[in-house]
Amino acid sequence: MLARRVVQIGGISVIAAIALIFVFLLSVVYPLFDQPKLAKSASYSAPGDPAKTIYLAIEEQAEIGLRLTSSGRVYFFDITNGQVITQHALPIDESNEIVSFQVVNEMQRLLAVGLQSGDILLFDHQYALEFTATERIIHPRVSYPFGEQLISVSDGPVHDFAVGDNEESLSLMVRTDGGQITYKTFFKESSFISDNATLEPAESYSVTTQKDVLRLLVDPEQEWAYILDKLGRLSVYDVRDGMAPTLRENVDVISAPVVPTTMNFLTGGVSLLIGDSSGRLSQWFQVRSDGELPFRLTKIRDSKIDTAAVSSVATEMLRKGVIAASEAGEVKLLYTTSERDLLNLNVGTGAIERLAVAPRADIFLAQDDQQQLHIWHIDNHHPESSMAGLWGKIWYEDYVKPDYIWQSSSASSDFEPKFSLVPLTFGTLKAAFYAMLFAMPLAICGAIFTAYFMAPAMRGVVKPTIEIMEALPTVILGFLAGLWLAPFVEMHLPGVFSVLLLVPLGILLLALIWWRLPVRYKLLIPEGWQAAFLILPIILITLICVNVSPLVEAWLFDGDIRIWMSETLGIGFDQRNALIIGIAMGFAVIPTIFSIAEDAIFSVPKHLTSGSLALGATPWQTLTRVVLLSASPGIFSAVMIGFGRAVGETMIVLMATGNTPVMDFSVFQGMRTLSANVAVELPESEVDSTHYRILFLAAFVLFIFTFFFNTVAEIVRQRLRKKYSSL
């Protein structure tokens, strides 16, 4: 009675532990799919003078806002109530009006204004932190990284301009009176006296003449320049390597009667965001092509913002999120990579003229045409995750087509995270497949011979020896596979193939010779000990194949089989590949399958085999028609448990696969599995970040995966047991 209670409590505890693991994983994963929430914080009149607002911004702590007006004044104000903290007048004459504006670098807070006099002024806004005993104080200021000297670019008003800025140079594309567009480059010279740099003119080129221009843009890397006219035709110029701008293509990004209304760069400067009068916002970027043009500007995706025209667009500083507003006061939050339309709301009574998003994307400002500022708090922690992004093909920036990609981090702050679980799931199944392909024949055939044909004395040695292999730490197997087996296989690839081919053929040949031997010679070997005489031939065949491998490689494959496979068959070769995993993880799985299958076969009642033999069946007929059928539930359980072990294995695949999340079923290519990915990246992920939760989602997928297959295995096992229980 006590033993029964203990067993019941143990079983219930196991089920409870599994349920708790399930609940814990689900609790970490669930926030990934929460809908974002908005809460209105305040509304007030735009602080400062009544001049037109040409730019809004928020500092990182989301406590201070910035408003730049057409009068040339910069106002820093308290986000909560709109009270002006300090103000700054740009060094511009009162008679010299601002006629154009450009955000040069959002990360560095670098801005530029174009003036009536034909000059451009570059400046930035910075925020110094001061900590006292009781509080933190933020001191906003305006500074001039290239000095307060105006940059002369034309003789007439700068109606529109674009700036490309990197560490070495600065480029300007300027449109002046008459529609003349010029492209100028400047080299940056560091100053030893102050922190400011100076701009030295380098080249100046005439680009084109075009009066109906809506927007000019130059990407931060100064590779591409864009001119969008008011009818929706976008001219793409190649400005790489400091050469004269070359027209690459004209693209109709908008078709009549719809016209474009806005054009901005997405964070990073690779993608263009183009809004139009129909209320749609589309994303475009350069895609490599095999045609006449090596790059083509391609429409990637679009989103419906409203039925009214798109009036303003703001991008998140550290993510690929976008906030777009319409002339009807509608605002939409969306995320480009995950293709999620997150939230729609109406924030004002009129058209939204300006938007600003805090660097941490937790607050945004919207100014309507009544000069009213609306402040909204955003709860939007995981916009990168969606079912399309996790399991579908996504067209990422700089990729030639939509694909399944896992790349969770980069050294760049404007990196586009790629969180597809498909390559990891594929890698998990690929590793398990090759491991089972190697382990199943050896383990099951070995179990059959050991349990049914082998002498008891020999079985007493073989069975414990194989079972003790299961106690070998997998980290040791992974270490040996990565540092010894992988280089060895690479150096002796023809020999490995020869072993895989000749060892089975050698065994069959020896079996044929044994079958042809006279009975008097067969009787010299005790029954059940025949397998012992295969050990020496197998070792000899293996040694011969390995030693002649260099000769075979030189004779048949011009000295390098890897190059031959690549050039002749188009098959690449990675040193740490699925073949290594199949061998190493196969050895880890063999003891599990062998032990369970051998016990199941050995446990078949003796009266069944005796009765079959008494009725005239041969030992082989008895094995195939009686023993294996009776033991099939146990053999099936052995295979499924071995498969579960292969799916969940971590250390071997971590150390011997190369950890490349590619989708290639070739046995000569590596992979990355779900379990290895969690082990590699979880220690480096930020707690509660999207990356962190998606790693837990990978663990959850692995949990569900193994749970599903184990459940199916148990159902099949019970049916087999019921079907053959009458034997």
Residue pairs with C-beta under 8 A, 6 or more apart in sequence:
18 707
21 703
22 703
25 696
25 699
25 700
25 703
26 700
28 693
28 696
29 693
29 696
29 697
29 700
31 381
31 382
31 693
32 382
32 385
32 690
32 693
32 694
32 697
33 382
33 385
34 381
34 382
35 342
35 343
36 333
36 342
36 343
36 378
36 379
36 380
36 383
37 378
37 379
37 380
38 343
38 345
38 376
38 377
38 378
38 379
39 376
39 377
39 379
40 347
40 374
40 375
40 376
40 377
41 79
41 80
41 363
41 375
41 376
41 377
42 79
42 80
42 81
42 82
42 374
42 375
43 372
43 373
43 374
43 375
44 81
44 82
44 372
44 373
45 82
45 371
45 372
45 373
46 53
46 67
46 82
46 367
46 371
46 372
46 373
47 65
47 67
47 75
47 77
47 82
47 83
47 84
47 373
48 67
48 69
48 73
48 75
48 77
48 84
48 87
49 69
49 71
49 73
50 371
51 69
51 70
51 71
51 73
52 69
52 70
53 67
53 68
53 69
53 70
53 353
53 354
53 367
53 371
54 68
54 69
54 70
54 98
54 101
54 113
54 354
55 66
55 67
55 68
55 101
55 103
55 111
55 354
56 65
56 66
56 67
56 68
56 354
56 355
56 356
56 365
56 367
57 65
57 66
57 109
57 125
57 356
58 64
58 65
58 66
58 79
58 356
58 357
58 358
58 359
58 363
58 364
58 365
59 65
59 66
59 125
59 127
59 138
59 140
59 358
59 359
60 127
60 358
60 359
60 360
61 127
61 138
62 79
62 358
62 360
62 362
62 363
63 78
63 79
63 80
63 138
64 76
64 77
64 78
64 79
64 85
64 127
64 138
64 140
65 76
65 77
65 78
65 79
65 356
65 365
65 373
66 74
66 75
66 76
66 77
66 125
66 140
67 74
67 75
67 77
68 74
68 75
68 101
68 111
69 75
70 97
70 98
71 98
72 89
72 90
72 92
72 98
72 113
73 87
73 88
73 89
73 90
74 87
74 88
74 89
74 90
74 125
74 142
75 84
75 87
76 84
76 85
76 86
76 87
76 88
76 125
76 140
77 83
77 84
77 85
78 85
79 363
79 365
79 375
80 375
82 373
85 140
86 140
88 141
88 142
90 113
90 121
90 123
90 142
91 121
91 148
92 98
92 113
92 115
92 121
95 116
96 115
96 116
96 117
96 119
97 115
97 116
98 113
98 114
98 115
98 116
99 114
99 115
99 116
99 157
99 158
99 159
100 113
100 114
100 158
100 159
100 160
100 161
101 111
101 112
101 113
101 114
102 111
102 112
102 113
102 114
102 161
102 162
102 163
103 110
103 111
104 110
104 111
104 112
104 122
104 163
104 165
105 165
105 220
106 267
106 315
106 317
107 317
107 413
107 414
108 124
109 124
109 125
109 126
110 122
110 123
110 124
110 145
110 165
111 122
111 123
111 124
111 125
112 120
112 121
112 122
112 123
112 161
112 163
113 120
113 121
114 120
114 157
114 158
114 159
114 160
114 161
114 174
115 121
115 150
115 157
115 158
116 157
117 150
117 157
118 152
118 153
118 154
118 155
118 156
118 157
118 158
118 176
119 150
119 151
119 152
119 153
119 158
120 150
120 151
120 153
120 158
120 161
120 172
120 174
121 144
121 148
121 150
121 151
122 144
122 145
122 146
122 151
122 163
123 142
123 143
123 144
123 145
124 142
124 143
124 144
124 145
125 140
125 141
125 142
125 143
126 140
126 141
126 142
126 143
127 138
127 139
127 140
127 141
128 138
128 139
128 141
129 136
129 137
129 138
129 139
130 136
130 137
130 138
130 139
131 137
144 196
145 195
145 196
145 197
146 196
146 197
146 198
146 199
147 196
147 198
151 172
151 186
151 199
153 161
153 172
153 174
153 176
153 182
153 184
154 174
154 176
154 177
154 180
154 182
155 176
156 176
156 177
156 178
157 176
157 177
158 174
158 175
158 176
159 175
159 176
159 177
159 213
160 174
160 175
160 213
160 215
160 216
161 172
161 173
161 174
161 175
161 216
162 172
162 173
162 216
162 217
162 218
162 225
162 226
163 170
163 171
163 172
163 218
164 170
164 171
164 172
164 218
164 219
164 220
164 221
164 222
164 225
164 239
165 171
165 220
166 220
166 221
166 222
167 188
168 187
168 188
169 185
169 186
169 187
169 188
169 202
169 222
169 242
170 185
170 186
170 188
170 199
171 183
171 184
171 185
171 186
171 218
171 222
171 225
171 239
172 183
172 184
172 185
172 186
172 218
173 181
173 182
173 183
173 184
173 207
173 216
173 218
173 225
173 227
173 245
174 181
174 182
174 183
174 184
174 216
175 181
175 210
175 213
175 216
176 182
178 209
178 211
179 209
179 210
179 211
179 212
179 213
180 206
180 209
181 206
181 207
181 208
181 209
181 210
181 213
181 216
181 227
182 204
182 205
182 206
182 207
183 204
183 205
183 206
183 207
183 225
183 237
183 239
183 244
183 245
184 201
184 203
184 204
184 205
185 201
185 202
185 203
185 204
185 222
185 242
186 199
186 200
186 201
186 202
187 199
187 200
187 202
188 197
188 198
188 199
188 200
189 197
189 198
189 199
189 200
190 197
191 197
191 198
202 242
203 242
203 244
205 244
205 245
207 225
207 227
207 237
207 245
208 227
208 235
208 247
210 227
210 229
210 235
212 229
212 230
212 231
213 227
213 228
213 229
213 230
214 228
214 229
214 230
214 260
214 261
214 263
215 226
215 227
215 228
215 260
215 262
215 263
216 225
216 226
216 227
216 228
217 225
217 226
217 228
217 263
217 264
217 265
217 272
218 224
218 225
218 226
218 239
219 225
219 265
219 269
219 270
220 265
220 268
220 269
221 269
222 239
222 240
222 242
223 238
223 239
223 240
224 236
224 237
224 238
224 239
224 240
224 286
225 236
225 237
225 239
225 245
226 234
226 235
226 236
226 237
226 263
226 272
227 234
227 235
227 237
228 234
228 235
228 253
228 260
228 263
228 274
229 235
230 259
230 260
231 254
231 256
231 259
232 252
232 253
232 254
232 255
232 256
232 258
232 259
232 260
232 276
233 250
233 251
233 252
233 253
234 250
234 251
234 252
234 253
234 272
234 274
234 284
234 297
235 247
235 249
235 250
236 247
236 248
236 249
236 250
236 251
236 297
237 245
237 246
237 247
237 248
238 245
238 246
238 247
238 248
239 245
239 246
248 293
248 295
249 293
249 296
249 297
251 284
251 297
253 260
253 274
253 282
253 284
253 299
254 260
254 274
254 276
258 276
258 277
258 278
258 280
259 276
259 277
260 274
260 275
260 276
260 277
261 275
261 276
261 277
261 309
261 310
261 311
262 273
262 274
262 275
262 310
262 311
262 312
262 313
263 272
263 273
263 274
263 275
264 272
264 273
264 313
264 315
265 271
265 272
265 273
265 315
266 272
266 273
266 283
266 315
266 320
266 322
266 336
267 315
267 316
267 317
267 318
267 319
267 320
267 414
268 320
268 397
268 412
268 414
268 415
268 416
269 414
270 285
270 286
270 397
270 398
271 283
271 284
271 285
271 300
271 336
271 397
272 283
272 284
272 285
272 297
273 281
273 282
273 283
273 313
273 315
273 322
273 324
274 281
274 282
274 284
275 281
275 305
275 309
275 310
275 311
275 313
275 324
276 282
276 309
276 310
277 309
277 310
278 307
278 309
279 304
279 305
279 306
279 307
279 308
279 309
279 310
279 326
280 302
280 303
280 304
280 305
280 310
281 302
281 303
281 305
281 310
281 313
281 322
281 324
281 334
282 299
282 301
282 302
282 303
283 299
283 300
283 301
283 302
283 336
284 297
284 298
284 299
284 300
285 297
285 298
285 300
285 397
285 398
286 295
286 296
286 297
286 298
286 398
287 295
287 296
287 297
287 298
287 399
287 400
288 294
288 295
288 400
289 295
289 296
289 400
300 395
301 336
301 339
301 395
303 324
303 332
303 334
303 341
305 324
305 325
305 326
305 330
305 332
306 326
306 328
306 330
306 332
307 326
307 328
308 326
308 327
308 328
308 330
308 351
309 326
309 327
310 324
310 325
310 326
311 325
311 326
311 327
311 351
311 352
311 353
312 324
312 325
312 352
312 353
312 354
312 355
313 322
313 323
313 324
313 325
313 355
314 322
314 323
314 324
314 355
314 356
314 357
314 364
315 321
315 322
315 323
315 357
316 322
316 323
316 357
316 361
317 357
317 359
317 361
318 359
318 360
318 361
318 413
318 414
319 335
319 361
319 383
319 384
320 335
320 336
320 337
320 384
320 416
321 333
321 334
321 335
321 336
321 357
321 361
321 380
321 383
322 333
322 334
322 335
322 336
323 331
323 332
323 333
323 355
323 357
323 364
324 331
324 332
324 334
324 355
325 331
325 332
325 347
325 352
325 355
325 366
326 351
326 352
327 351
327 352
328 346
328 351
329 346
329 347
329 348
329 349
329 350
329 351
329 352
329 368
330 344
330 345
330 346
330 352
331 344
331 345
331 346
331 347
331 352
331 355
331 366
332 341
332 342
332 343
332 344
333 341
333 342
333 343
333 344
333 378
333 380
333 383
334 340
334 341
334 342
335 342
335 383
335 384
335 386
337 384
337 389
337 394
337 396
337 416
337 417
337 418
338 383
338 384
338 385
338 386
338 388
338 389
338 394
339 386
339 388
339 389
339 394
340 383
340 386
340 388
340 389
342 380
342 383
343 380
345 376
347 366
347 368
347 374
347 376
348 366
348 368
348 370
348 372
348 374
349 368
349 370
349 372
350 368
350 369
350 370
351 368
351 369
352 366
352 367
352 368
353 367
353 368
353 369
354 365
354 366
354 367
355 364
355 365
355 366
355 367
356 364
356 365
357 363
357 364
358 364
361 378
361 380
362 377
362 378
362 379
363 375
363 376
363 377
363 378
364 375
364 376
364 378
365 373
365 374
365 375
366 373
366 374
366 376
367 373
367 374
368 374
381 688
381 690
382 690
382 693
384 417
384 419
384 690
385 419
385 690
385 693
385 694
388 394
389 419
389 420
390 419
390 420
390 421
390 694
390 697
391 420
391 421
391 422
392 420
393 402
393 403
393 404
394 402
394 403
394 404
394 405
394 418
394 420
395 401
395 402
395 403
396 403
396 405
396 416
396 418
397 416
399 405
404 420
404 422
404 423
404 426
404 663
405 418
405 420
405 423
405 661
406 418
406 419
406 420
406 421
406 423
406 424
406 661
406 672
406 677
407 417
407 418
407 661
408 417
408 418
408 419
408 681
408 685
408 691
408 694
409 415
409 417
409 681
409 684
409 691
417 690
417 691
419 690
419 691
419 694
421 674
421 694
421 697
421 698
421 701
422 663
423 661
423 662
423 663
423 671
423 672
424 661
424 672
424 673
424 674
424 677
424 698
425 674
425 701
426 663
426 671
427 653
427 657
427 661
427 663
427 671
427 672
427 673
427 674
428 647
428 673
428 674
428 675
428 702
428 705
429 647
430 578
430 665
430 671
431 578
431 581
431 585
431 646
431 649
431 653
431 657
431 671
431 673
432 643
432 646
432 647
434 578
434 579
434 581
434 582
434 585
434 586
434 667
435 581
435 582
435 585
435 586
435 588
435 589
435 646
435 649
436 586
436 589
436 639
436 642
436 643
436 646
437 582
437 586
438 582
438 583
438 585
438 586
439 585
439 586
439 587
439 589
439 590
439 593
439 642
439 646
440 593
440 639
440 642
442 586
442 590
443 589
443 590
443 591
443 592
443 593
443 594
443 597
443 638
443 642
444 593
444 594
444 597
444 635
444 638
444 639
446 466
446 590
446 594
446 598
447 593
447 594
447 597
447 598
447 601
447 635
447 638
448 597
448 601
448 623
448 628
449 531
450 459
450 462
450 463
450 594
450 598
451 459
451 598
451 599
451 601
451 602
452 601
452 602
452 619
452 623
452 627
453 528
453 531
453 619
454 462
454 528
454 531
455 526
455 527
455 528
455 529
456 528
458 528
458 529
458 531
458 532
459 528
463 595
463 598
466 590
466 591
466 594
466 595
467 591
467 594
467 595
468 591
469 587
469 590
469 591
470 588
470 591
470 592
470 595
472 588
473 651
474 588
474 649
474 650
474 651
474 652
475 651
475 655
477 584
477 585
477 587
477 588
477 651
477 652
478 584
478 651
478 652
478 653
478 654
478 655
478 656
479 655
480 584
481 580
481 581
481 583
481 584
481 652
481 655
481 656
482 576
482 580
482 655
482 656
485 580
485 583
485 584
485 656
486 575
486 576
486 577
486 580
486 656
487 575
489 496
489 579
489 580
489 583
490 562
490 573
490 575
491 549
492 546
492 549
492 550
493 549
493 553
493 561
493 562
494 549
494 552
494 553
494 556
494 557
494 561
495 545
495 546
495 547
495 548
495 549
495 552
496 545
496 549
496 579
498 545
498 548
498 549
498 552
499 541
499 542
499 545
499 546
502 541
502 545
503 538
503 541
503 542
506 537
506 538
506 541
507 534
507 537
507 538
510 534
510 537
514 522
514 530
525 533
553 559
553 560
553 561
557 564
558 564
562 573
565 571
565 572
565 573
565 668
566 572
566 573
571 666
571 668
572 666
572 668
572 669
573 668
574 658
574 660
574 668
574 669
574 670
575 658
576 656
576 657
576 658
576 670
577 657
577 658
577 666
577 667
577 668
577 669
577 670
578 657
578 666
578 667
578 668
578 669
578 670
578 671
579 667
579 668
580 656
580 657
581 652
581 653
581 656
581 657
581 671
582 667
584 652
584 656
585 646
585 649
585 652
585 653
588 645
588 649
588 652
589 642
589 645
589 646
592 638
592 641
592 642
592 645
593 638
593 639
593 641
593 642
594 638
595 638
596 634
596 635
596 637
596 638
596 641
597 631
597 634
597 635
597 638
597 639
599 634
600 631
600 633
600 634
600 635
600 637
600 638
601 627
601 628
601 631
601 634
601 635
603 631
603 634
604 626
604 627
604 630
604 631
605 630
608 626
608 627
608 630
608 727
609 622
609 626
609 627
612 621
612 622
612 625
612 626
613 619
613 622
617 625
617 626
626 727
628 635
629 724
629 727
630 724
630 727
632 720
632 724
633 717
633 718
633 720
633 721
633 724
634 717
636 713
636 716
636 717
636 720
637 713
637 714
637 717
640 709
640 710
640 712
640 713
640 717
641 710
641 713
643 709
644 706
644 709
644 710
647 675
647 702
647 705
647 706
647 709
648 675
648 702
648 706
649 673
649 675
650 673
650 675
650 676
650 678
650 679
651 679
653 671
653 672
653 673
653 675
653 676
654 675
654 676
654 679
654 680
657 670
657 671
657 672
657 673
657 676
658 670
658 671
659 670
659 672
659 676
659 677
659 680
660 669
660 670
660 671
660 672
661 671
661 672
661 677
662 669
662 670
662 671
664 671
674 698
674 699
674 701
674 702
675 699
675 702
677 695
677 698
678 695
678 698
678 699
678 702
681 691
681 695
682 692
682 695
685 691
685 692
685 695
686 692
